[in-house]
């Protein structure tokens, strides 16, 4: 991954041309509610998540956004099946969608997932003996959800009519595999052809000035390199860039539909996916500064003479957690797929899978002579290989079995 570190130099430069300050007390209020024990970790389809969805919808309504979900509501429901103690259960997740209608032809989407791990029964917890323990998810992702609400408030109340409409969306099912954003991009409530770009926020609550923020999706459009450096310099925030549009959050679903994306992230920490990710560890003032930066970026993109150009980005995002794998196929799994095998939702350009002829929609059923029933079988196989080694892959395309040689 090619990274660039930029330190803001203009310490005395006025910020008058950019977004106004965001209030730390408002940020604190939202995060403390969303990450409270009363919401029991906002597990997908849980009562706690429903309470969070209602809170977000009420905020959108009070701000003045139009409902942009199903049946003229703020909610876009979808079915999710996941296992609890080995038994599959189907629940309803709900994206929460509000629309700021500026009468424009094109729309910029601003998103963040609001679900988390609940009480530890769905997979993902890194805390020992985590079942029946509340995972409040203050940074992941009450912080991003709060950013969504406050950015909506800012743009609905700034007395400006931007050149784009703005769609604010809180995704459910992210922790189960980007399910809410994938559902939206497969069943959009506005035409995807009208979407100019997508801005995502996932874990923006732990700003450390020495480390700064990580900005992913840089390589998905030249627009990010044109507008972000100047805004970040004025905001006095250090940043690192990742060119890839594929990563462990909801911007990926939009990138796979050829939409320019960018994501803001303050980095991993020891409380990630643990019961200790609580509101008292959030840097509220730091999040306010990040929201000011994001608002400035959005304003600059809105002011561009042309719509952002989509570019196929080169590198695969490493995600939020470290990996022991030395090799990768360069694919994005379809986490919502319920059948046997690894269904491919996206393929990264020039990576082993694409070179071997594997395409989006294919289902890999065997790799290196071993059957693949689930993504965990696939991960176990990857862990045994080194770069330069080759294996045979067997996959289904339109129910026709095919084989190919993959070189890592």
N, C-alpha and C positions, 0 to 999 in steps of 0.2 A: 504493500500500500504506500503510495506516495503521499507524504504528509508535509504540510507547510505550517510553520509557527509564525504568527504575526503578533507583534506587541504594539498596542496603540501608543502613539507618540504625542499626539496633540492634546496635552493635558489641559490646556486652557481654551480649547476650541469651543465655541458656542454650539449647543445642540438645538438651537431655536428652529432649524429647518426640519427637525425630526419629531417623532412622537413625544407627547407630554409624559410626565412621570406617571408611573403606576404606583398605587398605594399599597405599602407593605401590610397595613392592617386588613385590607380587603383580601389580599393574598393569604394571610394567616387565617382569616375567618373561613375561607373556602377549604383550605387544606385540613384545618382542624376538624371540620365537619366530615369531609369525605374520608379522612383517615381515622375517624373515631371508632371506638369499639362497637358503638351502636350499629354501624354498617357491616360489622363482622367480616371485613376484608373484601367486600364487593365481588365475591365469586360469581362467575357468569351464571345468570338465571336465578340467583339467590334473592331473597327478600332484601338483603343489604344492597345488592346491585340495583334493585328496583327503586329503593329509596334514593340512591345516588342519581339514577336516571330522572326521577321526579324532581330532584333538586336542580339538576342541570336544565331540565325543561322549564322549570319555574323561572330560573335566572334568564334564560333566553326570552321567555315571554315578557318579563319585566323590562328587559333591555329594549324590546321592540322588534325582535326578529320574527319573521314569518315561519310557521311550522312547515317543514319540508320533508316530513316522513310519510308514513302511510295514512291514507284516509284523512288528510288535512290535520294530522297530529304531528308532534315533534318526534314520534317514535317510529323506527323501522325495525319491526321484529323479525327474527329468523330462528330457525331450529338448530340446536347444538346437541350432539350426542358425545358424552365422554364417560369413562369408566370410573366408578367408585367401588373400591375394594373388589375389582375384577368384574363388576356387573355394569353393563352399559345403561345409561339413563339419558333421556332426551329432555332438554329444558329449553326455555325461550330466552335468547339474548336480545338486546334492544340497542340499536344505534340511536343516538339522540341528535337530531339535525335541525338547525335553525338557519334561515336564509335572510341575508341583508340584500334587499332588492334595490339596485341602483339603476334599473332599466337598461342594463348593458347586455351585449351579446355574449360576452365571455365572463367566466366566473373563476375566482381563485378559491380553492378549498383550504381551510385551516383545520387541522385535526389533532386529536390526542385520544388515546384509549383511557377509559375510566374503570375498566374491570381490573381485578387483581386475583389473588390466590385463595380468597375466602378463608375458611378455617382449616386449610391444609389438605383437604380430601382430593382436590384436583391436583394433577402433577405439577412439579416445578419448585416446591419448597426446598430450600437449602438448609433449613433448621432441623436439627435432630428431633425425633419424636414430635413431629409437627402436627399430626392429626388432632383436630379439635382445638387447635391453637389459632387465634386470630392473627392474620397477616394484614396489617393495616395499609401497607403500600403507600406511605406518605410521599416518597419520592417517585415510586413506581405504581400508579402514575397520577396520584392526586395532584402532584405538582404540574403536570402537563394539562390536566383537566382544568385546573385553576387558571392556567395561562389561556386556555381556550375561552373561558368565561370572560376574563378581563380584557382580552383582545376584542371580543365581540362587543363588550361595553364601550371600549375606546372608539371603535370604528362606527358604531351606531350613534354615538354621541358627539362626534367631532365636527359636526356641522359642515362636512365636506361630502360631496357626491363623487366617490371614486369612479374611475373609468371602467371598473370591473364590479360585478356583483361579488359578494363574499358568502360562502357557505361554511358554517361552523359545525363541525361534526365530532361528537364523542363516540368512540367505537367501543363496542362490547366484544368479548371473545378474543382479544389480542393474545392473552396469555395461553390460550388453547391453540394458537397457531394463526393469528391475524384473521380470524374468522369473520369479524364484523366488517373490516375494510374489504375483504375479499367478497363478502356478500354484497356490499354496496357497489363495488366496481362491476360485479356480474348482474346486479339488479338496481341500477342507479335511479335516483329520484329526480335527477336532472340529466340531460344528455351528456355523455362523456365527451362528445365532440365540442361541447361548449366550455369544457374545463381548460383553463389557461395553464395552471400549475397547482401544486399541492405543497403546503407547508405543514410539517409534522413536529410535535413536541412530545418527547418521551424521556422522562427523568431529567427535569431542568431545575431541581430543587437543591442541589448540592454544589453551587458554584464555589470554586477555589480559585482565587485570583492568580495564583502561581501556575495552575494548570489550565485555566480557562475552560472553554467549551469545545465540543466536537461537533463539526458541521458535516453531515453526510449528504450524499447526493450531488456534490459539487460538479461532478462530471456529467450530470444528466442534462445540463443546458449551459451555454455560455453566459446566460443572464446572471447566474450566481457569482461568477468571477467579476462581472461588471459592477454589481451593486453592493455586494456584501463587504468588501474591504473598507470602503469609505465609511459605511455605517458603523462597522465594528471599531474603526479607528476613533470615530467621534464618541462611541459608547465606552471607550477605554476597556474593552474586553479582549483578552487574548484568545486565539482560537486555533484549532487544528482542523484540517479538512480531510475528508475521505471522499474519493471520487465516485464510489459505487452508489447505484440506486437500489441495490438489493441488500437488505439488512434485517435485523431482528425486530422490526416494528412496521407500523401500518403504511408508511410511505411506499414500501415494497409493492403493495397491491396496485398502487397507481402507476408506479414505474413500469410494471409489467403490462400496463395498458398504454404505454408510450406517452406518458404524461411527465413533464419535468417535475422533479421532487427535490425537497431539501428538508433535512431533519436537524433539530437542535437537541443536544444531550450534554449533561454536565459530567458524565463519566461514571464508571462502576465504583462500588464501594463495598465495604464489608457487611453492610446490612441488606444487600441486594437479595431479594426473594427470601428474606428471613423475617421472623416475627419482630425483629428489632427496627424495622423500617418505619419509624414513628415521626410524628409531626415536630417533636422537640429538636430534631436534628436537621430541620430544613433551614436553609439560608434564605430567609424571606426577602431581605434587602437585595441579595444577589439575584433572586428570581425577578424582582421588579426591574433590575437592570437588563436582564436577558429579554424580558417582554418589551422593553423600550427598544432594544436592538431589533427584535423580530418585527415590531410595528414599523420601524424605520425601513427594514428590508421590504416589507410588504408595500409600503408607500412608494418606494423606488421602483419595484417591479410594476406596480400599477401605472407609474408615470412613463414607463418605457414606450418608445414610439411603435415598437412591434411586439407581438406576442412572443413569449419565450420559445426558443427553438428546442425541440427535443433531440437529445443525443444519446446514443447507446453508450453507457458508461462501461469502463474497462474492468475495474477490479471488484472482487467479491468482498463485501463487508464482513469483518470478523465477528460482528454482533457485539453484545454487551458483556459476554463472558468469554474467558479464555478457552482454548480448545487444545487438546493434546494431539489432534489429527495432523499428520504431516502431509496428507493428500486430500483432495476434494474433487468431486465431479464438476462443480460449478453449476449446481442446479438449485432451484427453489422448490421444495416439496409442496404439494397441495395438502395442507394439514387437515382439510375438511373431508378428504377422501376416506370412505368407510370400507373399501374392499381390500383384498390382499395385494401386497406390493407397494412400491413407492411411486405414486403418481406425480408427474413433473408439472409444475405450474409455470416455471420459467427457466430458461437456459441462458447462462452468461456467455457472451461472445468470446470466442477463442479459448474457452476453457475445455477440459477433457471431454465432457459430454457433448458439446457442440461439435468438436472436432470428430468425434465418433459417430455423429449423425443422429444423436438423440434429440428429440424435439419436445416442446411443451405439449402436454396431453398424453405422452407415452407413459406406460406403467412398467417400471423395472421390477421384474419378478425374480431374477436371479443375478447374482454378481459374484464373480470368482468361484463359480460352481456351487454357491450356497444360496438357498432359498431366502427371499426377502418377503416376510409377511407384514412387517411394520417398519417404521422409520428407525426403530431401535436396532433391528437386524442390520440395516444399512450402515448405521453408525458403528456397530461392532466390527463389521467387515472393513470399513475405512481405517480403523485403528491399527490394522495389521500390515499396512502397506506403506512403501516409501515412494518418493518422487522418482519417476523413470520406470517404475514397474508397470506391467500391462496385465489386464485381466479381461475375461470375456463377460459381457453383459447380455442378458436375455431380457427382452421387453415386449410388451404388447402395444401395438398401434392399430387402432380400430379393430381390436380383438384378433388381430393377426400377429402371430409370434415371430419375432425377428431376433437376430443375434448380431453383435458388433464387438470389436476389440477396443477397449478403452486403455489409454496410456496416461497414467497420472503425471 
